Amino acid sequence: MNYQKELDALLAAFPAETTVKPSLLLHACCGPCSSYVLEYLFKYFDITVFYYNPNIYPQEEYQRRLAELRKLYETFPPALEGKVKVVEEAYDPEDFYKAVGTRQEPELAEEPEKGERCRRCYEFRLRRAFEYASAGGYDYFCTTLSISPFKDAEKLNVIGQELEAENPSGPHWLPSDFKKKGGFKRSLEISEEYGMYRQDYCGCIYSKNKRNSAIIKE
């Protein structure tokens, strides 16, 4: 499934000019990943960015990524023109550990990215975004995660579709694979242009440990 083509087709069917845009709750993991996504979507949606990432370790890293995200939105034209809002949800790492189950299944901690541990993390964060979007009456929900080459777009989209099916009268899942059509490359360009901090690991302690192990081996 080419989810980016599916998104392009959906957006092409939107009215060319409208004073009222559909609302979108966009889960974001950091500023660099959200940059191109905002640039791509702000003309079509009234966007609220949903920063819910209790997987990020340590807390100082969590705060640094949030600060970079807010800093970008203070000067980034698509964020300003689109009047993009930011919502920060509670940071409780215990929620993440319970969701991925690494304490009960320690072998998951050793998995490379895109495995079952990551799938559970996707579902955990997307479910919270879906719940927030449902309660807030949003038209759509989505995530910036698919812009990363290290994230499984197929799993993300399947999870989103399954969540939508749980509440047919709730928000629709916005299909995407934002890394396509040069999306990831464009996010790198924006990051360089705005002097943004780009992290060198996904976020959780397991990805950080893998990164540190790789550096030691080098």
C-alpha positions in Angstrom: 0.0 0.0 0.0 1.4 3.4 -0.9 -0.1 5.5 1.9 1.3 8.7 0.6 -0.5 8.3 -2.7 -3.6 7.6 -0.7 -3.1 10.9 1.2 -2.5 12.8 -2.0 -5.8 11.5 -3.4 -7.7 12.4 -0.3 -6.3 16.0 -0.2 -7.0 16.4 -3.9 -10.7 15.9 -3.2 -10.8 18.7 -0.6 -12.5 21.9 -1.7 -10.0 24.3 -3.5 -11.0 27.2 -1.3 -12.8 27.1 2.0 -13.0 29.3 5.1 -13.4 26.4 7.4 -10.7 23.7 7.3 -11.2 20.3 8.9 -9.4 19.9 12.2 -6.4 17.6 12.6 -4.8 16.4 15.7 -1.2 15.7 14.7 0.9 13.6 17.1 4.5 14.8 16.9 7.7 13.3 18.3 9.9 16.3 17.8 10.4 19.6 15.8 12.5 18.2 12.9 10.0 15.4 12.1 7.1 17.8 12.3 8.6 20.5 10.1 8.0 19.1 6.7 4.7 17.6 7.8 3.4 21.0 8.8 4.7 22.5 5.6 2.8 19.8 3.7 -0.5 19.9 5.6 -1.1 23.4 7.0 -3.0 24.6 3.8 -5.6 21.8 4.3 -6.2 21.5 8.0 -6.6 23.4 11.2 -3.8 21.7 13.0 -3.2 21.0 16.7 0.2 19.3 17.4 -0.1 16.7 20.1 3.2 16.1 22.0 2.7 12.8 23.8 6.0 10.9 24.1 6.6 9.3 27.6 8.8 6.8 25.8 11.6 9.5 25.5 14.5 8.9 27.8 15.8 10.7 29.9 13.5 13.5 30.9 16.1 16.1 29.9 15.9 14.8 26.4 12.1 14.9 26.4 12.2 18.5 27.5 14.9 19.4 24.9 12.9 18.0 22.0 9.8 19.8 23.2 11.7 23.1 23.5 13.0 22.7 19.9 9.5 22.0 18.7 8.1 25.1 20.3 11.1 27.2 19.2 10.6 26.2 15.6 6.9 27.1 15.7 7.7 30.6 16.8 9.3 31.4 13.5 8.3 28.7 11.0 6.0 30.3 8.4 3.6 27.3 8.0 3.1 27.1 11.8 2.5 30.8 12.0 0.3 31.1 9.0 -1.7 28.0 10.0 -1.9 29.2 13.6 -0.8 25.8 14.7 -1.4 25.0 18.4 0.6 22.7 20.6 -0.8 20.5 23.3 1.6 18.7 25.7 0.3 15.6 27.5 1.6 14.2 30.8 5.1 12.7 30.8 5.1 9.5 32.8 7.6 6.9 31.6 5.9 4.2 33.6 3.0 4.3 31.1 5.5 3.5 28.3 7.1 0.6 30.1 3.7 -0.9 30.9 2.6 -0.5 27.3 5.6 -2.2 25.7 5.9 -4.9 28.3 9.7 -5.1 28.3 9.7 -6.0 32.0 7.5 -9.0 31.5 9.2 -9.9 28.2 12.9 -8.7 28.5 13.8 -10.1 25.1 11.9 -7.2 23.6 14.5 -4.8 25.0 17.1 -6.3 22.6 15.0 -6.0 19.5 16.1 -3.8 16.6 13.8 -0.9 15.7 10.6 -1.7 13.8 10.0 -4.9 15.8 7.1 -5.7 18.3 8.4 -3.4 21.0 8.2 -0.5 18.5 4.8 -1.6 17.3 3.4 -1.5 20.8 5.0 1.9 21.3 3.3 3.2 18.1 -0.1 1.8 19.3 0.3 3.2 22.8 0.9 6.8 21.6 -1.5 6.7 18.7 -4.3 5.4 21.0 -3.8 8.3 23.3 -3.9 10.7 20.3 -7.1 9.0 19.1 -8.7 9.3 22.5 -7.8 13.0 22.7 -9.0 13.6 19.2 -12.3 11.8 19.9 -12.9 13.7 23.1 -12.1 17.0 21.3 -14.3 16.4 18.3 -11.4 16.5 15.8 -12.1 15.5 12.2 -8.8 13.6 11.7 -5.8 12.3 13.6 -2.3 11.4 12.4 1.3 11.2 13.4 4.6 12.6 12.1 6.4 9.3 12.9 6.2 7.9 9.3 8.6 10.6 8.1 11.5 8.6 9.7 13.2 5.9 7.7 13.5 4.0 11.0 9.7 3.8 11.5 7.4 1.2 9.9 4.8 3.2 8.0 2.7 0.0 7.3 2.4 -0.7 11.0 1.6 2.9 11.8 -1.2 3.1 9.2 -2.7 -0.3 10.2 -2.9 0.9 13.8 -4.5 4.1 12.8 -7.1 2.4 10.7 -7.9 -0.1 13.5 -8.4 2.8 15.9 -10.7 4.6 13.5 -12.7 1.4 13.2 -13.3 1.3 17.0 -15.3 4.5 16.8 -16.8 5.0 13.3 -18.4 8.3 14.4 -15.0 9.6 15.7 -12.0 11.1 14.0 -10.8 9.6 10.7 -7.2 8.3 10.4 -5.2 10.4 7.9 -3.1 7.9 5.9 0.5 8.9 5.3 4.1 7.9 4.6 5.7 11.4 4.9 9.2 10.2 4.1 8.0 9.7 0.5 8.3 12.3 -2.2 11.4 13.7 -0.6 9.7 14.4 2.7 12.6 13.1 4.9 15.1 15.0 2.8 13.1 18.2 3.1 12.9 17.8 6.9 16.7 17.7 6.9 16.9 20.9 4.9 14.5 22.7 7.3 16.4 21.5 10.3 19.6 22.9 8.8 18.0 26.2 7.8 16.7 26.7 11.4 19.7 25.3 13.2 17.6 22.7 14.9 18.8 20.0 17.3 18.4 16.6 15.6 18.6 13.6 18.0 20.7 10.6 17.1 18.4 8.0 18.6 14.6 7.3 18.4 13.9 8.3 22.0 13.5 5.3 24.4 16.2 3.9 26.6 16.5 0.8 24.4 17.2 2.8 21.2 19.7 4.9 23.2 21.5 1.9 24.5 21.6 0.4 20.9 23.1 3.7 19.7 25.7 3.8 22.5 26.7 0.1 21.8 27.1 1.0 18.1 29.4 3.9 18.9 31.5 1.7 21.3 32.0 -0.9 18.5 33.0 1.7 16.0 
